[in-house]
C-alpha cells in the first residue's frame, strides 16, 4: 500500500514539475549565465523586442544577431549565426518556441513561425569523401578555405511569411513574400511569392494570389499593394496614416514588382525627413525633396521585374524608420 501511494505521489509531482518547466516557470533559474553568453556577442535590439529568458543566443567569431524591433523570440529558441555571419529578424516578426535558426538567415517584416521550426544555412557532409566519417568530412570542409567559403548559403525569408510547425528550410533557400509553409514541410527549392507549400519535399498546393507585373502602381489602389513588394509600410495602421499624406511610406531600401519592359521609370515621391535625400536606382541617382511630392525619372534598362531603390550617402536607421512617401510609380514605353 505504501509503495502504491509513493508511486502515485512521485508520478503526480513529476507531471506537475514537467508542466511547469514546459511553461517556462524555471527559466530564470536556468539562465544565470545569460550575461556571460552575451558579453562577447554582437547583439542589436530594436525597440519593443521581447526575448524570452530561456532563449539561447550563441555567437561565433565576428557574428551578429539583429532584432529590428517589435520582435518576439519564444521559449527555448536558439539563434546561432556562423563565423562572420548574421541572423537578422525583420521588424514585427515573431519567432515561436523551440525554433532553431543557424548560420546566415534573414527574415523580412511581419513574418511568423510556429513552434519547432528549423532553419540552417549550412549542412553536414557525407559526400566529400564517403570513406571518411561524416564528422571528419565536416572538419575537412571547415579547414579548407575554398570549401569553407561555400559552406554557408544564406537563407532569406521575405516579408509576411508564415512557417508552420515542425517545418524545415534548407540552405540557400529564398521564400518569397506572402508565402505559407505547411506543417511538417521540408523546403528544398526557392518558393515563389504568395505560394502555399506543403510536404517533404514541399510542393505548391495553390497560390495565395497571383502576382502580376504592372506598368503603374498607385498608393490609392489596394490591388497594387502586393506589387509594393518590399520595404514599404503596408500594415493597416501605417497604410491609413500615410494615405492621408498622399502616399505609402517606404524605408531606406524598397523594392517594387513591375514590368520589365519600357524605357523610363517615373516616381512621384518626397522625403519624410527634414532634409534632401539621395536615392539610387539602376546605378542612377536622384534627389528627393522634403517639401512636396515631385516626379523623379530613371532609365529602366536591365532592371528586370524587381525594381530596387535605396537611400545612399548616409547610414540608415532602423527598418521601421520611414524615409520616403511614394504616391505613384509608372514605367513608360
C-alpha positions in Angstrom: 0.0 0.0 0.0 2.8 2.4 0.9 4.6 1.6 -2.4 1.5 2.3 -4.4 1.0 5.7 -2.6 4.6 6.6 -3.1 4.5 5.9 -6.8 1.3 7.9 -7.2 2.8 10.9 -5.4 6.0 10.6 -7.4 4.2 10.5 -10.8 2.0 13.4 -9.8 4.9 15.6 -8.7 6.9 14.6 -11.8 3.9 15.6 -14.1 3.5 19.0 -12.2 7.2 19.8 -12.4 7.3 18.8 -16.1 4.4 21.1 -16.9 5.9 24.0 -15.0 9.2 23.5 -16.9 7.5 23.5 -20.3 5.6 26.6 -19.3 8.9 28.4 -18.6 8.5 28.8 -14.9 12.1 27.7 -14.2 13.6 29.8 -17.0 15.1 32.3 -14.6 16.9 29.6 -12.8 18.4 28.1 -15.9 19.8 31.4 -17.3 22.2 32.6 -14.6 24.9 32.8 -17.2 23.0 34.8 -19.8 25.2 37.8 -19.3 28.2 35.5 -19.9 26.6 34.2 -23.1 26.0 37.8 -24.4 29.1 39.6 -23.3 31.2 38.7 -26.3 28.4 38.8 -28.8 27.2 41.4 -31.2 23.5 41.8 -30.5 21.4 44.7 -31.8 18.0 45.1 -30.2 15.4 47.4 -31.7 12.5 48.9 -29.8 9.8 46.7 -28.4 11.6 43.4 -28.5 10.6 40.5 -26.2 13.3 37.8 -25.9 12.3 35.0 -23.5 14.8 34.3 -20.7 15.2 30.7 -21.9 16.2 31.7 -25.5 19.8 30.7 -26.4 21.9 33.2 -28.3 25.3 31.8 -29.3 27.9 33.9 -31.1 30.8 32.8 -33.2 33.7 35.0 -34.4 32.5 38.3 -35.9 28.9 37.2 -35.9 25.8 39.3 -35.3 22.2 39.0 -34.3 19.9 41.9 -35.3 16.4 42.2 -33.9 14.9 45.1 -35.9 12.1 45.9 -33.4 8.7 44.7 -32.3 10.1 41.1 -32.3 9.2 38.2 -30.0 11.7 35.4 -29.5 10.0 32.4 -27.9 11.0 30.0 -25.2 14.0 27.7 -25.7 14.6 29.1 -29.2 18.2 29.0 -30.4 19.8 31.7 -32.6 23.4 31.0 -33.7 25.0 32.9 -36.5 28.0 31.4 -38.1 31.5 32.9 -38.2 31.3 36.3 -39.9 27.6 35.7 -40.4 24.4 37.5 -39.4 20.9 36.5 -38.3 18.5 39.3 -38.9 14.9 39.3 -37.8 12.8 41.9 -39.6 10.5 44.4 -37.8 7.4 42.8 -36.3 8.5 39.2 -37.0 7.7 36.7 -34.3 9.8 33.5 -33.7 7.8 31.0 -31.7 9.0 28.5 -29.1 11.8 26.0 -29.8 12.8 27.3 -33.2 16.5 26.7 -34.2 18.0 29.2 -36.6 21.6 28.7 -37.5 24.1 30.4 -39.8 23.2 33.2 -42.2 19.4 33.8 -42.1 17.4 36.9 -42.8 13.7 37.4 -42.1 11.7 40.2 -43.5 8.9 42.2 -41.8 5.9 40.8 -40.0 6.7 37.1 -40.5 5.6 34.5 -38.0 6.8 31.0 -37.2 5.1 28.1 -35.4 7.0 26.1 -32.8 9.9 23.7 -33.7 10.9 25.4 -37.0 14.5 24.6 -38.1 16.5 26.8 -40.5 20.2 26.4 -41.3 22.4 28.0 -43.9 24.9 25.1 -43.6 24.9 21.3 -43.5 26.9 18.2 -42.7 28.9 16.4 -45.4 28.7 12.8 -46.3 29.7 13.0 -50.0 33.1 14.9 -49.9 34.9 11.6 -49.2 32.4 8.7 -48.5 35.3 6.6 -47.0 35.5 9.1 -44.0 33.3 9.7 -41.1 30.8 12.5 -41.6 32.5 14.5 -38.7 35.8 14.1 -40.5 34.4 15.4 -43.7 32.9 18.3 -41.9 36.3 19.1 -40.4 37.9 19.0 -43.9 35.3 21.4 -45.3 35.8 23.9 -42.4 39.6 23.8 -42.6 39.8 24.2 -46.4 39.4 27.9 -47.3 37.8 27.2 -50.8 35.3 24.8 -49.3 34.7 26.8 -46.2 33.7 29.9 -48.2 31.0 27.9 -49.9 29.7 26.2 -46.7 27.2 28.8 -45.6 24.4 29.5 -48.2 22.2 32.4 -46.9 18.5 31.7 -46.3 16.1 34.6 -47.0 12.5 34.6 -45.7 10.8 37.7 -47.2 8.0 39.8 -45.7 4.7 38.3 -44.4 5.7 34.6 -44.5 4.2 32.0 -42.2 6.3 28.9 -41.4 4.2 26.0 -40.0 5.0 23.8 -37.0 8.0 21.4 -37.5 8.9 22.9 -40.9 12.5 22.8 -42.1 14.1 25.2 -44.5 17.3 24.0 -46.3 20.4 26.1 -47.0 20.4 28.7 -49.8 16.6 28.9 -50.0 14.6 32.1 -50.6 10.9 32.0 -49.5 9.0 34.7 -51.4 6.9 37.3 -49.8 3.4 36.3 -48.5 4.1 32.6 -48.7 2.7 29.9 -46.3 4.8 26.8 -45.5 2.6 23.9 -44.1 3.2 21.9 -41.0 6.0 19.2 -41.3 7.2 20.6 -44.6 10.8 20.5 -45.8 11.6 23.4 -48.2 14.3 22.3 -50.7 13.7 24.8 -53.5 13.1 28.5 -53.7 9.4 29.5 -53.1 7.7 31.9 -55.4 5.8 34.9 -53.7 2.4 34.2 -52.3 2.7 30.4 -52.6 1.1 27.9 -50.2 3.5 24.9 -49.9 3.3 21.6 -48.1 5.0 18.2 -48.0 8.5 16.7 -47.8 9.9 17.9 -50.1 7.5 20.9 -50.1 5.3 21.3 -53.2 3.0 24.0 -54.4 -0.6 23.4 -53.2 -2.0 26.7 -54.5 -1.3 30.4 -54.8 -2.4 32.8 -52.2 -2.7 35.3 -55.0 -1.2 35.6 -58.5 1.4 38.4 -58.5 1.5 40.0 -61.9 3.7 42.7 -63.3 2.2 46.1 -63.8 3.1 49.3 -65.7 1.7 51.6 -63.0 1.3 51.5 -59.2 -0.8 53.9 -57.2 -1.0 54.3 -53.4 -4.8 54.5 -53.7 -5.3 51.1 -55.3 -5.5 48.2 -52.9 -4.9 45.8 -55.8 -1.4 47.3 -56.2 -0.3 46.6 -52.6 1.4 43.3 -53.4 3.4 45.0 -56.1 4.8 47.4 -53.5 6.9 44.3 -52.8 9.4 45.0 -50.1 10.4 47.8 -47.7 7.0 49.6 -47.7 4.8 50.2 -44.7 1.7 48.2 -45.6 0.4 47.3 -42.1 -3.0 48.8 -41.8 -2.2 51.4 -39.2 0.8 52.7 -41.3 -1.2 52.5 -44.5 -4.1 54.5 -43.3 -1.9 57.2 -41.8 0.3 57.6 -44.9 -2.6 57.6 -47.3 -3.8 60.7 -45.6 -0.5 62.3 -46.5 -0.9 61.2 -50.2 1.2 58.1 -50.5 2.7 54.9 -49.0 5.7 55.1 -46.6 9.0 53.4 -47.6 12.1 52.6 -45.7 15.8 53.2 -46.6 15.6 50.3 -49.1 12.5 49.3 -51.0 11.5 47.1 -54.0 8.6 47.0 -56.4 7.4 44.2 -58.7 6.6 45.8 -62.1 7.0 45.5 -65.8 10.4 44.5 -67.2 9.7 46.5 -70.4 9.7 50.2 -71.1 12.4 52.8 -71.3 11.7 55.2 -68.3 10.6 54.7 -64.7 8.9 57.7 -63.2 8.2 58.0 -59.5 6.1 60.6 -57.5 7.9 60.8 -54.2 9.0 63.1 -51.4 11.3 62.9 -48.4 9.7 62.3 -45.0 12.8 63.8 -43.3 13.5 67.5 -42.9 16.4 67.2 -45.5 17.0 66.3 -49.1 17.7 62.6 -49.5 19.6 60.9 -52.3 18.0 57.8 -53.8 19.7 55.2 -56.1 18.1 53.1 -58.8 19.8 51.1 -61.5 23.1 52.9 -60.9 21.4 56.3 -61.2 21.0 58.9 -58.5 18.2 61.4 -57.9 17.5 64.0 -55.2 14.3 63.7 -53.2 13.0 66.9 -51.6 11.2 67.1 -48.2 8.6 69.7 -49.3 6.0 68.4 -51.8 5.6 65.2 -53.9 7.6 65.6 -57.0 8.3 63.3 -60.0 11.8 61.9 -60.5 12.8 59.8 -63.5 15.3 57.0 -64.2 16.4 54.9 -67.2 14.8 51.5 -66.6 17.0 49.3 -68.8 18.3 46.0 -67.5 16.5 46.3 -64.2 14.3 43.2 -64.5 10.9 42.9 -62.9 12.1 43.6 -59.4 12.9 47.3 -59.1 15.2 48.1 -56.2 15.6 51.6 -54.7 17.9 52.6 -51.8 19.0 55.5 -49.8 22.7 56.4 -50.2 25.2 58.8 -48.6 24.1 58.3 -45.0 23.8 55.5 -42.5 20.2 54.3 -42.4 18.3 53.9 -39.1 16.0 51.0 -38.1 14.0 49.1 -40.7 10.9 50.7 -39.1 12.1 54.2 -39.9 10.2 55.8 -42.8 12.3 57.9 -45.2 10.1 58.3 -48.2 6.5 58.8 -49.2 5.6 57.3 -52.6 2.5 58.3 -54.4 2.8 56.7 -57.8 5.3 54.7 -59.9 5.0 54.3 -63.6 7.0 52.6 -66.3 6.6 54.2 -69.7 7.4 52.6 -73.1 
